[in-house]
């Protein structure tokens, strides 16, 4: 029998993650159109700075409210049908953005776009880990973040060089492309096994691994894990979520997702154009923003290639360390500038370099890491809802940071604001060092043993361990 093929897994994983590309384009939309909306009245009606702040942040608020409900939906109707069902409301959101004649229409449009994008975040990350083997799980799990940042770069580029109408059209066609591609992908074999549809699980595995691959062992492992509850008294999801191991996993996943946002990434990405213009860089704000987006894409691609070799934990630690240094330097620069503008005349390169270095190390660690670890920590009976809880913490944190950043910048200054991000990055380093386990190359059973504190069992690497679940 032939070995499992990698290409079908990559195709299915990338197609699902294209939903994250759609969300990334919506996120990238904000930065380049800020002046079009607030200064040039591109929609034909005035938009204040405060209103634009809500237009930007309502995207993340929409994502916040959908994460937990979609966790139940994907277990009821499946991962693939849920993602396809998001396309009609996605188009409604862009219809409102295209034909808006009031700020209220923009508010509703952005909220709906965030609602659909947040649902994709839960669905795509779970789907990718469930269709992968242990050896490809890290790479496929990183596709979500890679597509998100690529979508943001797409938004920066078209936003920098196209009219508002063209920008909205080029973003609105993306969900249709997703539907055309993902329609032909298989459902997760794990979902089929959960529903007792063994024949469909076999078909899905053969599509993903290759028609000539021997899938019997993997199928038995999936069935064993998903059907464990048949040998035990049936418990509600709320009881399952209160298991000590599950609560520990949720606490780690929630904290990593919150730290991803509270270290300042969305504040920098959403307002990058205005930050560079504040600096007075020789490059235009839109060029610098595109440079940031390109850097993020390249480094996230690097993370995708190395995350299964280097491990999740070490990349998170390196990421937090350098984010702390760079946000501290940005704080120093802006504090000096606010105290004496002439003192920074010769170091205008410092904030640009610091932001680029911040993006580089965020992209290899705290960019993909929290989403991947979130999808690895939980057993199948709680994965959907537990992952959704963690996703909610991410998007709610993104909403707060996006909304609070300009308020903090105006009230206490840019310097102290970046020092707050620095302190959070330091806390993140310490938290990962003490509490976050390494999940690289571990089966779900091994990860559960680590969370329970049974490290000696993992280190023994018995033959029985090698036969456990690889999903």
C-alpha positions in Angstrom: 0.0 0.0 0.0 1.2 3.5 -0.8 2.0 6.1 1.9 -0.5 8.9 2.5 -0.3 11.7 0.0 0.4 15.2 1.3 -0.9 17.2 -1.7 -4.6 16.4 -1.2 -4.4 17.5 2.4 -2.7 20.8 1.4 -5.4 21.4 -1.3 -8.2 20.9 1.1 -6.5 22.8 3.9 -5.8 25.8 1.7 -9.3 25.8 0.3 -10.8 26.0 3.8 -8.2 28.6 4.8 -9.2 30.8 1.9 -12.1 31.9 4.1 -9.4 33.4 6.3 -8.1 35.2 3.2 -11.6 36.8 2.8 -11.5 37.9 6.4 -7.9 39.2 6.0 -9.0 41.4 3.1 -11.8 42.8 5.2 -9.2 43.6 7.9 -6.8 45.1 5.5 -9.5 47.3 4.0 -9.5 49.6 7.0 -6.0 51.1 6.9 -5.7 52.4 3.3 -9.3 53.7 3.1 -9.2 55.8 6.4 -8.4 59.1 4.6 -10.7 58.3 1.7 -13.6 58.1 4.2 -12.7 60.7 6.8 -11.2 63.4 4.6 -12.4 62.9 1.0 -16.0 61.7 1.7 -15.6 58.9 -0.8 -19.0 57.6 0.1 -20.6 60.9 -0.5 -21.4 61.6 3.2 -19.1 62.8 6.1 -17.5 60.2 8.4 -15.8 61.4 11.6 -12.7 59.9 13.1 -14.8 58.4 15.9 -17.2 56.9 13.4 -14.3 55.4 11.4 -13.0 53.9 14.6 -16.4 52.1 15.0 -16.3 51.1 11.3 -12.9 49.4 11.9 -13.7 47.8 15.2 -17.2 46.5 14.4 -15.5 43.9 12.2 -13.9 42.3 15.2 -17.1 42.7 17.3 -19.0 40.7 14.7 -16.4 38.0 14.9 -16.7 38.0 18.7 -20.4 37.2 18.8 -20.3 34.3 16.3 -17.5 32.1 17.6 -19.4 30.2 20.3 -22.6 29.7 18.4 -20.7 28.4 15.3 -19.0 25.9 17.6 -22.3 24.2 18.1 -23.4 24.6 14.4 -20.3 22.8 13.0 -21.0 19.8 15.2 -24.6 19.7 14.1 -24.3 20.1 10.3 -20.6 19.7 9.7 -17.5 21.8 9.0 -17.8 22.1 5.2 -21.6 22.9 5.0 -21.2 25.5 7.7 -18.4 27.3 5.7 -20.5 27.2 2.5 -23.5 28.5 4.3 -21.6 31.6 5.3 -21.3 32.8 1.6 -24.8 34.4 1.3 -24.5 36.5 4.4 -20.9 37.4 3.4 -22.3 38.8 0.1 -25.0 40.7 2.1 -22.2 42.4 4.1 -20.3 43.5 0.9 -23.6 44.6 -0.7 -24.0 47.0 2.2 -20.4 48.2 1.9 -20.9 48.7 -1.9 -24.1 50.7 -1.8 -23.8 52.4 1.6 -25.6 55.8 1.8 -25.2 56.2 5.5 -22.8 55.4 8.3 -25.4 52.9 9.7 -25.1 50.8 6.6 -21.4 50.7 6.9 -21.7 49.7 10.6 -24.0 46.8 9.7 -21.9 45.8 6.7 -18.7 45.6 8.7 -20.4 43.8 11.5 -21.8 41.1 9.1 -18.4 40.7 7.4 -16.8 40.2 10.9 -19.6 37.7 11.8 -18.8 35.6 8.7 -15.1 35.9 9.0 -15.1 35.0 12.7 -17.1 31.9 11.8 -14.5 30.9 9.2 -11.8 31.3 11.9 -13.3 28.5 14.0 -14.4 26.3 11.0 -11.2 26.5 9.0 -8.7 26.0 11.9 -10.7 22.9 13.1 -11.2 21.5 9.6 -7.5 21.8 8.8 -6.3 19.9 11.9 -8.9 17.2 11.4 -8.0 16.4 7.8 -4.2 16.2 8.5 -1.8 13.6 9.7 0.4 14.3 12.8 3.4 15.1 10.5 1.4 17.7 8.5 -0.8 19.1 11.3 1.4 22.1 12.1 1.7 23.1 8.5 -2.0 22.8 7.8 -2.8 24.5 11.0 -0.7 27.5 10.0 -2.6 27.9 6.7 -5.2 29.9 8.5 -2.9 32.6 9.7 -1.0 32.6 6.3 -4.2 33.2 4.4 -5.3 35.9 6.9 -2.1 37.9 6.5 -2.1 37.3 2.7 -5.6 38.6 2.6 -4.6 41.7 4.6 -1.8 42.4 2.1 -4.3 42.0 -0.7 -6.5 44.6 1.1 -3.5 47.0 1.5 -2.5 46.8 -2.2 -5.9 47.3 -3.7 -6.7 49.9 -1.0 -3.6 51.8 -1.8 -4.0 52.1 -5.6 -7.7 51.6 -6.4 -10.9 53.7 -6.1 -13.2 52.9 -3.2 -15.7 51.2 -5.6 -13.0 49.0 -7.1 -11.7 48.1 -3.7 -15.1 46.9 -2.5 -15.8 44.9 -5.7 -12.4 43.2 -5.5 -13.1 42.2 -1.9 -16.7 41.2 -2.6 -15.7 38.6 -5.2 -13.5 36.7 -2.7 -16.3 34.7 -0.9 -17.6 33.6 -4.4 -14.1 32.2 -5.2 -14.1 30.4 -1.9 -17.5 28.8 -2.6 -16.4 27.7 -6.1 -13.3 25.9 -4.8 -14.4 24.5 -1.4 -17.6 23.0 -2.9 -15.4 20.2 -4.3 -13.6 19.4 -1.0 -14.5 16.5 1.3 -16.0 16.8 4.7 -13.8 16.1 7.7 -13.5 12.4 8.4 -13.6 13.1 12.1 -17.1 14.7 11.7 -18.3 11.7 9.8 -17.0 9.4 12.5 -18.7 11.5 15.2 -22.0 11.0 13.4 -21.5 7.2 12.9 -21.1 7.6 9.1 -18.2 5.2 8.7 -18.5 4.7 5.0 -18.4 8.5 4.4 -15.4 8.7 6.7 -13.6 6.1 4.6 -14.4 8.0 1.4 -13.1 11.2 3.0 -9.9 9.6 4.2 -9.2 8.0 0.8 -9.7 11.4 -0.9 -7.3 13.0 1.6 -4.6 10.2 1.8 -4.9 8.8 -1.7 -6.9 5.9 -3.2 -4.1 3.4 -2.7 -3.3 4.3 0.9 -4.0 1.9 3.7 -6.3 3.9 6.0 -7.5 1.1 8.2 -5.3 1.9 11.3 -6.1 5.6 11.0 -9.8 5.0 10.6 -9.8 2.7 13.6 -8.0 5.4 15.7 -10.5 8.0 14.6 -13.5 5.7 15.4 -12.0 4.8 18.8 -11.5 8.4 19.8 -14.9 9.7 18.5 -16.9 6.8 19.9 -15.3 6.7 23.4 -18.5 8.1 24.8 -20.5 5.0 23.8 -18.7 3.1 26.5 -19.3 5.8 29.1 -22.4 7.5 30.5 -23.4 10.3 28.2 -22.6 13.7 29.6 -23.7 17.1 28.4 -21.2 19.5 26.8 -21.3 21.7 29.8 -20.2 18.8 32.1 -17.5 17.8 29.6 -16.2 21.4 29.5 -15.8 21.4 33.3 -13.4 18.5 33.3 -10.1 19.7 34.9 -8.0 18.8 31.9 -10.4 20.6 29.6 -10.5 23.7 31.8 -6.7 23.8 31.8 -6.7 23.5 28.0 -9.3 26.3 27.8 -7.3 28.6 30.1 -4.1 28.1 27.9 -6.0 28.6 24.6 -7.9 31.7 25.9 -4.7 33.3 27.3 -2.7 32.7 24.1 -5.5 34.1 21.9 -5.9 37.2 24.2 -2.1 37.7 24.2 -2.0 37.6 20.4 -4.1 40.7 20.4 -3.0 42.6 23.5 0.6 42.7 22.4 -0.7 45.2 19.8 -0.7 43.5 16.4 -4.1 44.8 15.3 -3.4 48.3 16.6 -0.3 48.4 14.4 -1.9 46.8 11.4 -5.2 48.8 11.4 -3.5 52.1 12.0 -0.1 51.5 10.3 -0.7 54.1 7.6 -1.3 56.9 10.1 1.6 55.7 12.3 4.0 56.0 9.5 2.6 59.4 8.5 3.1 60.5 12.2 6.7 59.5 11.9 7.1 61.6 8.7 8.9 58.7 6.9 10.3 59.4 3.4 8.1 56.6 2.0 4.4 57.2 1.7 2.1 55.7 4.3 0.5 53.3 1.9 3.9 52.0 0.7 5.0 51.4 4.3 1.8 49.7 5.0 2.2 47.4 2.0 5.8 46.7 3.1 4.5 45.7 6.5 1.9 43.4 4.9 4.5 41.8 2.7 6.8 41.2 5.6 4.0 39.5 7.5 3.2 37.2 4.6 6.8 36.2 4.1 7.5 35.5 7.7 4.2 33.6 8.2 5.1 31.4 5.3 8.5 30.8 7.0 6.6 29.8 10.2 4.4 27.5 8.2 7.5 25.7 6.9 9.3 25.4 10.3 6.6 25.1 12.9 6.6 21.3 12.7 10.3 21.2 13.1 11.0 24.0 15.6 7.9 23.4 17.8 5.2 25.7 18.9 6.5 26.7 22.4 10.0 27.8 21.3 8.6 30.0 18.5 6.1 31.6 21.0 8.9 32.4 23.4 11.1 33.9 20.7 8.2 35.8 19.4 7.2 37.3 22.7 10.8 38.3 23.5 11.3 40.3 20.4 7.9 41.9 20.5 8.7 43.2 23.9 11.9 44.7 22.7 10.4 46.4 19.6 7.4 47.8 21.3 9.7 49.2 24.0 11.8 50.9 21.3 8.7 52.3 19.7 7.6 53.7 23.0 11.0 55.3 23.5 10.9 56.9 20.1 7.4 58.4 20.4 8.1 59.6 23.9 11.2 61.4 22.7 9.3 62.9 19.8 6.5 64.1 22.0 9.0 65.7 24.4 11.3 67.3 21.7 10.5 66.7 18.0 14.0 67.8 17.0 15.6 65.0 19.1 14.3 62.3 16.7 15.1 64.0 13.4 17.9 61.6 12.7 16.2 58.4 13.9 13.0 58.3 11.9 14.1 54.9 10.8 13.7 53.5 14.3 9.9 53.1 14.5 9.7 51.7 11.0 12.5 49.2 11.7 10.9 48.3 15.1 7.5 47.7 13.5 9.0 45.5 10.8 11.0 43.5 13.4 7.8 43.2 15.5 5.9 41.9 12.5 8.6 39.4 11.7 8.7 37.8 15.1 4.9 38.1 15.6 4.4 36.2 12.4 6.6 33.2 13.3 5.2 32.8 16.8 2.1 34.6 18.1 0.6 34.8 14.7 -0.1 31.2 13.8 0.8 29.6 17.2 -2.4 30.4 19.3 -4.7 29.1 16.5 -2.7 25.9 16.0 -2.3 25.2 19.8 -6.0 25.9 20.2 -6.9 23.2 17.7 -4.5 20.6 19.3 -5.4 20.9 23.0 -8.9 19.4 23.1 -10.6 16.0 22.7 -13.2 15.6 20.0 -16.2 15.9 22.3 -15.3 19.4 23.4 -13.1 20.7 20.6 -15.7 22.7 18.8 -17.1 24.6 21.8 -13.8 24.9 23.6 -12.1 26.2 20.5 -14.9 28.7 20.0 -14.5 30.0 23.5 -10.8 30.7 22.8 -11.7 32.3 19.4 -14.1 34.6 21.1 -11.4 35.8 23.5 -9.3 36.6 20.4 -11.8 38.6 18.6 -13.1 40.4 21.7 -9.5 41.4 22.5 -9.0 42.5 18.9 -12.2 44.7 19.2 -11.0 46.3 22.5 -7.4 46.9 21.2 -8.7 48.4 17.9 -11.1 50.7 19.7 -8.9 51.6 22.6 -5.6 52.2 20.8 -6.5 55.6 19.3 -8.1 56.6 22.6 -5.0 55.7 24.6 -2.7 57.3 22.0 -4.6 60.6 22.3 -5.0 60.6 26.1 -1.6 59.3 27.4 0.5 59.5 24.2 2.0 57.0 21.8 5.0 56.3 23.9 3.2 55.0 27.1 0.7 53.2 24.8 3.5 51.1 23.3 5.0 50.5 26.7 1.7 48.9 27.7 2.1 46.5 24.8 5.7 45.9 25.8 4.6 44.9 29.4 2.0 42.6 28.0 4.6 40.9 25.7 6.8 40.3 28.7 3.9 38.8 30.6 3.3 36.6 27.5 6.9 35.3 27.5 6.6 34.3 31.2 3.2 32.7 30.7 4.4 30.6 27.8 7.5 29.6 29.7 5.6 28.4 32.7 2.2 27.1 31.4 2.2 26.3 27.7 3.2 22.7 26.8 4.9 21.6 23.6 2.3 19.9 21.3 4.6 19.3 18.3 4.4 15.7 17.1 2.1 14.7 20.0 -1.2 12.8 19.6 -4.3 14.0 21.3 -3.9 11.3 24.0 -0.4 12.4 24.7 -1.3 16.0 24.9 -4.1 15.1 27.4 -1.5 13.3 29.5 0.8 16.3 29.5 -2.1 18.6 30.6 -2.9 16.1 33.4 0.8 16.3 34.5 1.7 12.7 33.5 4.9 13.7 31.7 6.7 10.4 32.6 4.1 8.5 30.6 4.8 10.7 27.5 8.6 10.4 27.9 8.5 6.6 27.9 7.2 6.6 24.3 5.8 3.1 24.7 4.6 1.1 21.7 1.1 1.5 22.8 1.5 5.3 22.6 2.4 5.1 19.0 -0.9 3.5 18.2 -3.0 6.3 19.7 -5.0 9.0 17.9 -3.1 11.1 15.3 -5.7 13.7 15.1 
